[in-house]
């Protein structure tokens, strides 16, 4: 279910400029904003959250660069069982692509691998994770920052980048 609401954008010369915004009902949408999230997110939810906010991820596809390595569909068929073996990743990917489409699942998996998350700990073990440092590339930029377990993101560095794959 989508709900249309009007949110004030800015006051210009005493007039409030309004714009419509579609939001998703939290019980239906996998695209919750950070203010709708009441629980900690896993690393794959965080990666999708970063992509939604920063833009489409640029990465050098290992099936094609630096040289093509056979048939991508065959690799997808081979890797599918491994991807299924990670329930957090597989569950999140199926929110974005049809689960029967092994090639689409495999492509999402490759894209998610390109978003580097490094945990920052405040205690012992996985329960001590406070937040993650991230690194990713979007068209024309390399971006670094932090994201906490609830999805609150802070960009600490954004540099222009040629987005070239090494030979």
C-alpha positions in Angstrom: 0.0 0.0 0.0 1.3 3.4 -0.9 0.3 6.6 0.9 0.5 10.0 -0.7 1.4 12.7 1.8 2.4 16.4 1.3 5.6 17.5 3.1 6.7 21.1 3.4 10.0 21.5 1.5 11.2 25.1 2.1 9.9 28.6 2.8 10.6 31.0 -0.1 9.6 34.6 0.3 7.1 33.7 3.0 5.4 31.0 1.0 5.7 27.3 1.9 6.6 25.3 -1.2 5.1 21.8 -0.9 6.0 18.6 -2.8 4.2 15.2 -2.8 6.1 12.2 -1.6 5.1 8.6 -1.9 5.9 6.5 1.1 5.5 2.9 1.7 3.5 1.4 4.5 6.0 -0.1 6.9 4.2 -3.4 7.1 4.6 -4.0 3.3 7.7 -2.3 2.1 11.3 -3.7 2.3 12.3 0.0 1.7 11.9 1.4 5.2 13.6 4.7 6.0 15.9 4.9 9.0 13.1 6.6 11.1 10.8 3.6 10.5 13.4 1.0 11.6 13.0 -0.2 15.1 15.5 -3.1 15.1 19.2 -3.5 14.1 19.7 -4.3 10.5 22.0 -7.0 9.2 24.9 -6.1 6.9 22.9 -6.8 3.7 20.0 -4.6 4.7 22.6 -1.9 5.4 24.2 -2.3 2.0 20.9 -1.9 0.2 20.1 1.1 2.5 23.4 2.7 1.4 22.6 2.0 -2.3 19.2 3.5 -2.0 20.6 6.7 -0.4 23.8 7.1 -2.4 22.9 5.8 -5.9 23.5 2.8 -8.1 26.7 0.9 -7.2 29.6 0.9 -9.6 31.8 -2.2 -9.6 34.1 -4.2 -11.8 32.2 -7.4 -12.6 34.6 -10.3 -12.1 32.8 -12.3 -14.8 33.9 -9.8 -17.4 36.9 -7.9 -16.1 39.8 -8.0 -16.6 38.8 -10.7 -19.1 35.6 -12.6 -19.6 35.5 -15.9 -17.6 32.9 -18.1 -19.4 29.2 -17.9 -19.3 27.6 -15.7 -16.6 24.5 -17.8 -16.5 26.5 -20.9 -15.8 28.4 -19.2 -13.0 25.1 -18.0 -11.6 23.8 -21.6 -11.6 27.0 -22.7 -9.8 27.0 -19.9 -7.2 23.2 -20.0 -6.5 23.5 -22.7 -3.8 26.3 -20.8 -2.1 24.2 -17.7 -2.1 21.2 -19.6 -0.7 23.6 -20.9 2.0 23.8 -17.3 3.5 20.2 -16.8 4.8 20.6 -13.1 5.6 21.9 -12.3 2.2 19.5 -14.5 0.3 16.5 -13.2 2.3 17.4 -9.6 1.5 18.2 -10.2 -2.2 14.8 -11.8 -2.7 13.2 -8.5 -1.6 14.6 -7.0 -4.8 14.6 -9.8 -7.5 12.5 -12.8 -8.4 14.0 -15.7 -6.6 13.6 -18.0 -9.6 15.9 -15.8 -11.6 19.3 -17.2 -10.6 21.1 -14.8 -12.9 19.5 -11.8 -11.2 20.2 -13.2 -7.7 23.8 -13.7 -8.7 24.1 -10.2 -10.1 22.7 -8.7 -6.9 25.2 -10.9 -4.9 28.1 -9.5 -7.0 26.9 -5.9 -6.5 26.6 -6.4 -2.7 30.1 -7.7 -2.6 31.3 -4.4 -4.0 30.0 -2.5 -1.0 32.7 -2.9 1.6 31.6 -2.9 5.3 34.2 -3.1 8.1 32.7 -3.6 11.6 33.8 -1.3 14.4 33.6 -3.0 17.7 32.9 -1.7 21.2 32.9 -5.1 23.0 33.8 -8.7 22.4 32.3 -10.7 19.5 29.6 -9.9 17.0 27.4 -8.5 19.8 29.9 -5.7 20.3 29.5 -4.3 16.8 28.5 -0.6 17.1 28.6 0.4 13.5 30.4 -0.2 10.2 32.8 1.8 8.1 31.8 1.6 4.5 33.4 2.1 1.1 31.6 2.0 -2.2 31.7 3.6 -5.7 28.9 5.2 -7.5 29.0 6.8 -11.0 31.9 9.3 -10.8 32.6 9.0 -7.0 34.2 6.9 -4.4 32.5 7.3 -1.0 33.6 6.4 2.5 31.7 6.8 5.8 30.0 5.1 8.6 26.6 3.5 9.0 25.2 2.3 12.3 23.1 -0.8 12.9 19.9 1.2 12.5 20.9 2.6 9.1 22.0 6.0 10.1 24.7 7.0 7.6 27.4 9.6 7.7 29.6 10.3 4.7 33.2 11.1 5.8 34.8 11.3 2.3 33.5 11.7 -1.2 36.0 12.0 -4.0 35.6 12.2 -7.7 36.5 8.9 -9.3 36.9 7.8 -12.9 35.3 4.4 -12.1 37.7 2.4 -14.3 38.3 -1.3 -14.0 41.9 -2.3 -13.8 43.4 -4.4 -16.6 
